[in-house]
């Protein structure tokens, strides 16, 4: 399902992840979020997206799972949170949905810790 932005078609894989990470920008993130039924990206949404992007880009392709993502957001936000807080932001699976909106590839992790 390709995305349209400013008259340009942005290619994706079958799961909606960008084929080329260099196509990503914040305007495209807003378009992707809309297709994901997220009408507005709040600062907390951006915190999660930017954390995932930073981990992937600056940490050898690392893609944190929900448990690690929850811990990182607790540290960033300075409050105790549970995974359900992240699911309220990204109802279709926080790490996958935020990665998709953030222009990152689909995770290759297997289940478990």
C-alpha positions in Angstrom: 0.0 0.0 0.0 2.0 3.1 -1.2 1.5 6.5 0.5 1.0 9.7 -1.4 2.7 12.9 -0.2 2.9 16.2 -2.2 2.1 14.4 -5.5 4.8 11.8 -4.9 4.1 8.1 -4.4 6.1 6.5 -1.6 6.6 2.7 -2.0 6.0 0.3 0.9 6.2 -3.4 1.5 3.1 -5.6 1.9 2.8 -4.6 5.6 3.0 -0.8 4.9 6.7 -0.3 6.0 8.7 2.0 3.7 10.7 0.4 1.0 13.3 3.2 1.3 14.0 4.7 4.7 15.3 7.8 3.0 11.8 8.7 1.9 10.8 9.3 5.5 10.1 12.8 6.9 7.7 14.1 9.6 5.1 15.1 7.0 5.1 11.5 5.7 4.8 10.3 9.3 1.6 12.2 9.7 0.2 10.7 6.5 1.1 7.2 7.7 -0.4 7.9 11.2 -3.6 8.9 9.5 -3.7 5.5 7.7 -3.1 3.9 11.1 -6.2 5.6 12.5 -4.1 8.0 14.6 -5.5 11.4 13.9 -2.8 13.5 15.7 0.7 12.8 16.7 1.2 14.2 20.2 4.6 14.9 21.9 4.4 11.4 23.5 3.9 9.8 20.1 6.9 11.7 18.8 9.0 10.6 21.8 8.3 6.9 21.0 8.9 7.4 17.3 12.1 9.3 17.8 13.4 6.8 20.4 12.8 3.9 18.0 14.4 5.8 15.1 17.4 6.7 17.3 17.9 3.1 18.4 17.7 1.8 14.9 19.8 4.4 13.2 22.4 4.9 15.9 22.5 1.5 17.5 23.2 -1.0 14.7 19.6 -1.6 13.7 18.4 -2.3 17.2 14.6 -2.6 17.5 13.5 -2.5 21.1 10.6 -4.7 22.2 7.6 -3.5 24.2 9.3 -4.2 27.5 12.4 -2.1 26.6 10.3 0.6 25.0 8.2 0.9 28.2 11.4 1.2 30.3 12.8 3.8 28.0 9.6 5.9 28.1 9.5 5.7 31.9 13.0 7.2 32.0 12.2 9.9 29.4 8.8 10.9 30.9 10.0 10.5 34.5 7.0 8.5 35.6 6.1 4.8 36.1 4.1 3.6 33.1 2.8 0.2 32.0 2.7 -1.1 28.4 -1.0 -0.2 28.2 0.0 3.5 28.1 1.9 2.8 24.9 -1.0 0.8 23.5 -3.2 3.8 24.1 -0.9 5.8 21.9 -0.3 3.0 19.3 -3.3 0.6 19.6 -2.1 -1.8 16.9 1.1 -2.8 18.7 3.3 0.1 19.8 6.7 -1.1 18.6 5.5 -2.2 15.2 3.0 0.7 14.6 5.5 3.4 15.8 8.2 1.8 13.7 6.0 2.0 10.6 5.1 5.6 11.3 8.8 6.3 11.9 9.8 5.0 8.6 11.7 2.0 10.0 11.7 -1.6 8.6 9.5 -4.3 10.0 11.0 -5.9 13.0 12.7 -9.2 12.6 12.5 -10.2 16.3 11.0 -13.5 17.3 8.7 -13.7 20.4 9.9 -13.8 24.0 12.2 -11.6 26.0 
